[in-house]
Amino acid sequence: MPARTRIACAVILLLVFLALYIAWPVEGSFLKQQPYNELRGRVLGSNIQIPKDHIPYYHIVNGTIYMDDKLIHLFGVSWFGFELPDHIVYGLWARNWKDILKDIKEMGFNAIRLPFCHESITPGTKPVPGRISYSLNPDLRNLTSLEIMEKIISYANELNIFVLLDYHRIGCRYIEPLWYTDNFSEEQYIKDWVFLAQKFGKYPNVIGADIKNEPHDSASWGTGDNKTDFRLFAERVGQAILQVAPHWLIFIEGVQYTHVPEIDGRNPYSCFWGENLMGVKDYPVRLPKDKIVYSPHVYGPSVYNMPYFNDPEFPRNLPKIWELHFGYLKELGYAIVIGEWGGRYVGKDKVWQDAFADWLIQKGIYDFFYWCLNPESGDTGGIFKSDWRTVNQDKLNLIHRIINAASQAQASTISGKHDWKTYLVLIAPTLLPVLILVILVLLIIKRRYTKKQ
């Protein structure tokens, strides 16, 4: 090989190495320096593309959610109303429904959780008069609640927003402890889920079923009692749903108490409804592990002033409590999506939320649904203020910390099954000019070699 050719090859290798060094997401690189709004969407933020030409298969790999072969994170917010006697999401008296969805997207969320009750998903049920301004939402006139829900899901799909369906209440007025009542059977409850899986399973953005909101009081875990053991019910309803929508994920919340003495005896800390997943270690849900998402609900003093919020060590005492209740599941390889968290974000509650966000980032738990979008939530407030236009920027800044941390973590961990695709996207802006230069150098070398021949 001629000396000039060897020198050219050495220069090319040096340039490629330099490009990789500059682009590689390490401390001090461009990824660490970019603010949230510039980074969002490049790796896994709100601009992720949901396929429109097929129904994607959602599954878990090593505790992380995948859409087909693409790693995703859920940065979600709950938009409530369908679970109430109004039978419609809130805010439509003040805003156009499509504009609200666009705002959700613009805020950086890529998912919504839609709570509902039985009557709202029953064909023929209509929203309560006065809850919708038809001058602002003329396309919703004369539609049923279920038809409006479908329009929301369909437009969310256009905006690349994931949807999680949440069976929040049976009777639309309060959260029942169990998945049945004296007047409502488990059989009907499961039929409702099968109906929704058949109806909405055709939408690529519907990721799964949050099977029961906040089991509490008599709800147990690991007792073996079919009437109260939420773990056994999760298996029954999960199997029924997956038979109809095998591409969905099954979201399983915790309980308040396991009612298994040896497990509850290890827990000196009170749990919020839906928080206690201590029983999973000894009594895991027997569905395919790649279909299970454990989804605890956890709150601060804005919702209820637990005794440990008054501990002199607060908030430093909190991580061991979260670890005991559900955090340990990450090391067991399970997917964890925080199903609800939030609060007023003032005073002591702000301290709690900041500490929780810090812990989530430290644990590498980035998937969540924040409670909530609606300002009408009495104990937490919302992302929107009372006019349904003004945003609580302090809450958004907190949420963006987690989203940004997730983006940085994925970008700096290019060792996963499919992460080489993400890495190519990241280094393309730097590597492309180098590749062009390489091609030009090779053409020059070839031309000179041809002339010598």
C-alpha positions in Angstrom: 0.0 0.0 0.0 1.5 3.4 -1.0 2.5 5.7 1.9 -0.2 8.3 0.9 -2.9 5.7 1.0 -1.8 4.6 4.5 -1.8 8.2 5.7 -5.3 8.8 4.2 -6.6 5.6 5.9 -5.1 6.7 9.2 -6.7 10.2 8.9 -10.0 8.6 8.1 -9.8 6.3 11.2 -8.8 9.3 13.3 -11.8 11.3 12.1 -14.3 8.4 12.8 -12.8 7.9 16.2 -13.1 11.6 16.9 -16.8 11.7 15.8 -17.6 8.7 18.1 -15.8 10.3 21.0 -17.7 13.6 20.6 -21.1 11.9 20.2 -20.7 9.2 22.9 -23.1 10.2 25.7 -20.8 10.4 28.7 -20.5 13.0 31.4 -19.8 16.4 29.9 -21.0 15.4 26.4 -23.7 17.2 24.4 -26.5 15.0 25.9 -25.7 16.1 29.4 -25.7 19.7 28.4 -28.9 19.8 26.4 -32.0 21.2 28.2 -35.2 19.1 28.3 -37.0 20.7 25.4 -34.1 20.1 23.0 -33.6 16.5 24.1 -37.3 15.6 24.2 -38.3 13.3 21.4 -34.8 12.6 20.1 -34.4 9.5 22.2 -37.7 8.4 23.8 -39.8 11.5 24.7 -43.1 12.8 23.5 -42.3 12.5 19.8 -42.1 8.7 19.7 -43.9 7.3 16.7 -46.6 4.8 17.2 -47.0 2.6 14.1 -50.1 3.2 12.1 -49.8 0.3 9.6 -50.1 -2.5 12.2 -51.0 -3.2 15.8 -47.8 -3.2 17.8 -47.0 -5.9 20.3 -46.3 -4.5 23.8 -44.1 -6.6 26.0 -41.5 -6.5 28.8 -37.8 -7.2 28.4 -35.7 -7.1 31.5 -38.2 -4.9 33.3 -38.5 -2.4 30.5 -41.5 -1.9 28.1 -41.0 -2.5 24.4 -43.3 -1.7 21.5 -42.4 -4.4 19.0 -38.6 -4.1 19.1 -38.5 -0.5 20.3 -37.8 0.4 23.9 -40.3 3.0 25.2 -41.1 4.8 28.4 -44.5 6.0 29.6 -44.6 9.6 30.7 -48.3 9.8 31.5 -51.0 11.8 33.2 -54.5 10.8 34.3 -57.4 12.7 32.7 -60.4 11.8 34.8 -64.2 12.1 34.4 -65.4 8.9 32.8 -65.3 7.3 36.2 -67.8 9.8 37.7 -71.5 10.3 37.3 -70.8 13.0 34.7 -69.7 10.2 32.3 -67.2 12.5 30.5 -63.7 13.7 30.9 -63.5 17.1 32.6 -62.6 20.4 31.0 -64.8 20.2 28.0 -67.0 23.1 29.3 -63.9 25.3 28.9 -61.8 23.9 26.1 -62.0 22.0 22.9 -61.1 18.3 23.5 -58.6 18.1 20.7 -56.8 21.2 22.0 -56.5 19.6 25.5 -54.8 16.5 23.9 -52.5 18.8 22.0 -51.6 20.5 25.2 -50.9 17.2 26.9 -48.5 16.4 24.0 -46.8 19.8 24.2 -46.3 19.5 27.9 -44.0 16.5 27.2 -46.4 13.6 28.2 -46.7 10.7 25.8 -49.4 8.8 27.5 -52.8 9.3 29.2 -54.6 7.1 31.7 -58.4 7.2 31.3 -60.3 6.1 34.4 -63.9 4.9 33.8 -66.8 3.3 35.6 -69.2 0.6 34.4 -72.0 2.9 33.3 -69.7 5.2 31.3 -68.7 2.3 29.0 -72.2 0.9 28.7 -73.5 1.6 25.2 -76.2 4.3 25.2 -74.9 6.2 28.3 -74.6 9.9 27.5 -72.6 12.7 29.3 -74.5 14.8 31.9 -75.8 18.0 30.3 -73.7 21.0 31.0 -70.4 19.2 31.2 -69.6 19.8 27.5 -69.7 23.1 25.7 -71.0 22.1 22.3 -70.1 25.5 20.8 -66.4 24.6 21.6 -67.0 20.9 20.8 -69.6 20.7 18.1 -68.4 17.2 16.9 -69.3 15.7 20.3 -73.0 16.7 20.1 -75.4 13.7 20.5 -72.5 11.3 21.1 -72.5 8.7 23.9 -69.8 8.6 26.5 -68.3 5.5 24.9 -68.2 7.1 21.4 -66.5 10.2 22.9 -63.9 7.9 24.6 -63.2 6.3 21.2 -62.8 9.7 19.6 -60.2 10.6 22.3 -58.4 7.3 21.8 -58.4 7.7 18.0 -57.1 11.3 18.1 -54.5 10.4 20.7 -53.3 7.8 18.3 -52.8 10.4 15.6 -50.8 12.5 18.1 -48.7 9.4 19.1 -50.1 9.4 22.6 -50.4 6.1 24.4 -53.6 5.3 26.2 -54.0 3.1 29.4 -57.6 2.1 30.3 -58.3 2.1 34.0 -61.3 0.4 35.6 -61.5 3.0 38.4 -64.9 2.5 39.9 -67.8 0.1 39.4 -70.7 2.4 40.5 -69.2 5.8 39.5 -69.4 7.3 43.0 -66.7 5.8 45.1 -63.7 3.4 44.8 -64.9 -0.1 45.8 -62.5 -2.3 47.9 -63.0 -5.3 45.6 -63.8 -6.0 41.9 -67.4 -6.9 42.7 -70.2 -5.7 45.0 -73.4 -7.2 46.2 -75.1 -5.9 43.0 -72.2 -6.4 40.5 -70.5 -9.7 39.8 -67.0 -10.6 39.0 -68.3 -12.2 35.8 -69.7 -8.8 34.7 -66.5 -7.1 35.6 -64.5 -9.4 33.4 -67.1 -9.1 30.6 -66.5 -5.3 30.7 -62.8 -5.8 30.2 -63.3 -8.3 27.3 -65.7 -5.9 25.7 -63.2 -3.0 25.9 -60.4 -5.3 24.7 -62.5 -6.2 21.6 -63.5 -2.6 21.0 -60.2 -0.8 21.6 -57.7 -3.5 20.9 -57.7 -2.3 17.3 -56.0 1.0 18.2 -52.2 0.8 18.1 -51.8 3.3 20.9 -53.9 1.4 23.5 -51.2 -0.3 25.6 -53.2 -2.3 28.1 -55.6 -2.6 31.0 -55.2 -1.2 34.5 -57.4 -4.0 35.8 -58.7 -2.5 39.1 -58.1 0.8 40.8 -56.7 0.8 44.3 -57.8 -2.5 45.9 -58.1 -1.9 49.7 -59.5 -2.9 53.0 -60.6 -6.6 52.6 -58.6 -7.0 49.3 -55.7 -9.4 50.0 -52.6 -10.8 48.3 -51.5 -14.4 48.8 -54.3 -15.6 51.1 -55.7 -18.0 48.4 -59.2 -16.8 49.0 -60.9 -16.4 45.6 -63.3 -13.8 47.0 -60.6 -11.4 48.2 -57.1 -12.4 46.8 -56.4 -9.7 44.2 -53.4 -11.8 42.9 -55.8 -14.6 41.9 -58.3 -12.2 40.4 -55.5 -10.5 38.4 -54.7 -14.0 36.9 -58.3 -14.6 36.0 -59.1 -11.2 34.4 -55.6 -11.0 32.8 -56.1 -14.4 31.1 -59.5 -13.2 29.7 -58.1 -9.9 28.4 -55.0 -11.5 26.8 -57.1 -14.0 24.9 -58.8 -11.1 23.1 -55.9 -8.6 23.1 -52.7 -10.6 23.3 -50.7 -7.5 22.4 -51.8 -5.6 25.6 -50.0 -5.3 28.9 -51.7 -6.1 32.2 -51.2 -3.4 34.8 -51.6 -4.7 38.3 -51.8 -2.4 41.3 -51.0 -3.3 44.9 -53.3 -3.6 47.9 -53.5 -1.8 51.2 -52.8 -4.9 53.3 -51.9 -8.4 52.1 -53.7 -10.0 55.0 -50.9 -12.6 55.2 -49.6 -12.3 58.7 -46.0 -13.1 58.0 -45.9 -10.5 55.2 -47.9 -7.7 57.0 -45.7 -8.4 60.1 -42.7 -7.3 58.1 -44.3 -3.9 57.3 -44.3 -1.3 60.1 -45.4 1.4 57.6 -48.9 2.1 56.5 -49.6 1.8 52.8 -51.8 4.0 50.5 -54.5 2.2 48.6 -52.9 0.3 45.8 -49.3 0.7 47.1 -48.6 -2.6 48.8 -46.9 -5.0 46.5 -44.9 -6.8 49.2 -46.7 -10.1 48.5 -45.3 -10.4 44.9 -42.0 -11.8 46.2 -43.7 -14.9 47.6 -46.9 -14.9 45.6 -46.2 -13.5 42.1 -49.0 -13.1 39.5 -48.9 -16.2 37.3 -49.3 -14.6 34.0 -46.5 -14.4 31.4 -43.8 -12.2 33.0 -43.4 -10.2 29.7 -47.1 -9.2 30.0 -47.1 -8.0 33.6 -46.6 -4.4 34.8 -46.8 -3.7 38.5 -48.3 -0.3 39.1 -48.3 1.0 42.7 -50.1 4.2 43.8 -48.1 6.3 46.2 -48.8 9.7 47.7 -47.5 12.3 50.1 -49.0 14.4 52.9 -51.2 16.3 50.5 -53.4 13.2 50.3 -53.0 11.7 53.8 -50.5 12.5 56.5 -48.9 9.1 57.2 -47.1 8.9 60.6 -43.7 8.5 58.8 -44.2 11.9 57.2 -43.8 13.3 60.7 -40.5 11.4 61.4 -37.6 13.7 62.3 -35.7 12.0 59.5 -38.3 13.0 56.9 -37.8 12.8 53.9 -34.6 10.7 54.3 -36.7 7.9 55.8 -38.8 7.5 52.7 -36.6 5.4 50.3 -36.5 2.4 52.6 -40.3 2.5 52.8 -40.8 2.7 49.0 -38.2 -0.1 48.6 -40.1 -2.3 51.1 -43.5 -1.7 49.5 -42.6 -2.1 45.8 -39.2 -0.9 44.9 -37.6 -4.3 45.3 -39.5 -5.6 42.3 -37.1 -3.8 39.9 -34.2 -6.0 41.1 -36.4 -9.1 40.4 -36.8 -8.0 36.8 -40.4 -6.8 36.8 -41.7 -3.7 35.0 -42.8 -1.0 37.4 -45.0 1.9 36.2 -46.1 4.3 39.0 -49.8 4.3 38.4 -50.6 7.4 40.5 -48.5 10.0 42.3 -48.8 13.7 42.8 -50.1 16.3 45.2 -50.4 20.0 45.7 -46.7 20.5 45.4 -46.5 23.1 48.2 -44.9 22.9 51.7 -44.3 19.4 53.0 -45.9 17.9 49.9 -43.3 19.5 47.7 -40.6 18.1 49.9 -42.2 14.6 49.5 -42.6 14.9 45.7 -39.0 16.1 45.2 -37.8 13.2 47.3 -39.9 10.7 45.4 -38.6 12.0 42.0 -35.0 11.8 43.3 -35.6 8.2 44.3 -37.3 7.2 41.0 -34.3 8.6 39.1 -31.8 6.8 41.4 -33.7 3.5 41.0 -34.1 3.9 37.3 -37.9 3.8 37.5 -38.9 6.3 34.8 -42.4 5.2 33.8 -45.4 6.9 35.5 -48.9 8.4 35.3 -49.1 11.6 37.3 -52.3 12.4 39.1 -53.6 14.4 37.5 -54.4 16.7 34.6 -57.6 18.0 36.2 -57.6 21.0 38.6 -60.8 19.6 40.3 -58.9 16.9 42.2 -59.5 18.1 45.8 -56.4 16.7 47.5 -53.9 17.1 44.7 -54.9 19.8 42.3 -53.9 19.3 38.7 -51.4 20.1 36.0 -53.9 22.6 34.7 -55.1 25.4 37.0 -58.8 26.2 37.3 -59.2 27.8 33.9 -58.0 24.6 32.2 -55.4 26.7 30.3 -52.8 27.9 32.8 -50.3 25.3 33.6 -48.7 24.6 37.0 -45.1 25.0 35.8 -43.5 23.9 39.0 -45.2 20.5 38.7 -44.1 20.3 35.0 -40.6 21.1 35.9 -40.5 18.3 38.4 -42.0 15.8 35.8 -39.5 17.0 33.2 -36.6 16.1 35.5 -37.7 12.4 35.4 -38.3 12.5 31.6 -34.9 14.1 31.1 -33.2 11.6 33.3 -34.8 8.8 31.4 -33.6 10.2 28.1 -30.1 10.6 29.4 -30.1 7.1 30.9 -31.3 5.5 27.6 -28.8 7.5 25.6 -25.9 6.5 27.8 -26.8 2.8 27.9 -26.2 1.7 24.4 -25.8 -2.0 25.4 -29.4 -3.1 25.2 -31.0 -5.4 22.6 -32.0 -2.7 20.2 -30.1 0.4 21.5 -27.8 0.5 18.4 -30.7 2.1 16.5 -31.0 4.8 19.1 -27.3 5.3 19.1 -27.2 5.8 15.3 -29.9 8.5 15.7 -27.8 10.2 18.3 -24.5 10.3 16.5 -25.8 10.9 13.0 -25.5 14.7 13.1 -21.9 14.4 14.1 -21.0 11.4 12.0 -22.6 12.4 8.7 -20.1 15.1 7.8 -17.3 12.8 8.6 -18.7 10.1 6.4 -19.0 12.6 3.6 -15.4 13.6 4.1 -14.4 9.9 4.1 -16.2 9.3 0.7 -14.5 12.4 -0.8 -11.0 11.2 0.4 -11.6 7.7 -1.0 -12.7 9.2 -4.4 -9.6 11.3 -4.5 -7.4 8.3 -3.7 -9.2 6.2 -6.3 -8.8 8.9 -9.0 -5.0 9.3 -8.3 -4.6 5.5 -8.3 -6.4 5.3 -11.6 -4.2 8.0 -13.2 -1.1 6.1 -12.1 -2.4 2.9 -13.7 
